[in-house]
Amino acid sequence: MASRASSEAPSAGPPVPVPSLPGLGTTWYRRGTRYWLRRAWTTVVMLLAVGMLCFMALAFYSGFRGEMPPAVRTVCDVAQVAGSCVTVVRGWLVQRRDHRRKLLDPPTPAEFRRAKRAEVRRSGRFAYAGRGLLVLAAPVLPVFAAWCVGWFAAALTVREYPSEVGARRWLEAHNGQSRTS
């Protein structure tokens, strides 16, 4: 399977500048201190978001759990712990498989920016639609939060993002240059 970046012909003329990627700017090219600070900041923000999600999931579940008889509460708690252990691993595996798939055919910088814009536009609609379902999902929110923990942990611990690989291939195809370490 040929990648999109390698199927484009190199252009003759002046060198093409390093493309800026959303969230990374041009720091992905040299991978210096600024790059790692951006990656660390992204990790901190995502950890805060996942922490809030876990707190809300446990708070909703606690309210739901308070209405149950003690015997049923114990069974539900055991099911939540078992389900959470399974789904944290499942979230990790889903993210890593998706990452591997994206590395096989990484997006060019323009494709990545288009996909990011479309993702941001959709996220608002999902947020509004999800509010009504939140009350119905209270019994399984801790399991969902565990899946998110696994997914985010896998996404944040990769060596490089597919957008970086795609941008590097695009740059090499257009300039005939390779990344300097």
Secondary structure, DSSP 4 states (H G I P E B T S, - for coil): ---HHHHSPPPPSSPPPPPPBTTTBTTTTT--HHHHHHHHHHHHHHHHHHHHHHHHHHHHHHHHHTTS-HHHHHHHHHHHHHHHHHHHHHHHHHHHHHHHHHHHSPPPHHHHHHHHHHHHHHHHHHHHHHHHHHHHTGGGHHHHHHHHHHHHHHHHT-SS-HHHHHHHHHHHHHH------
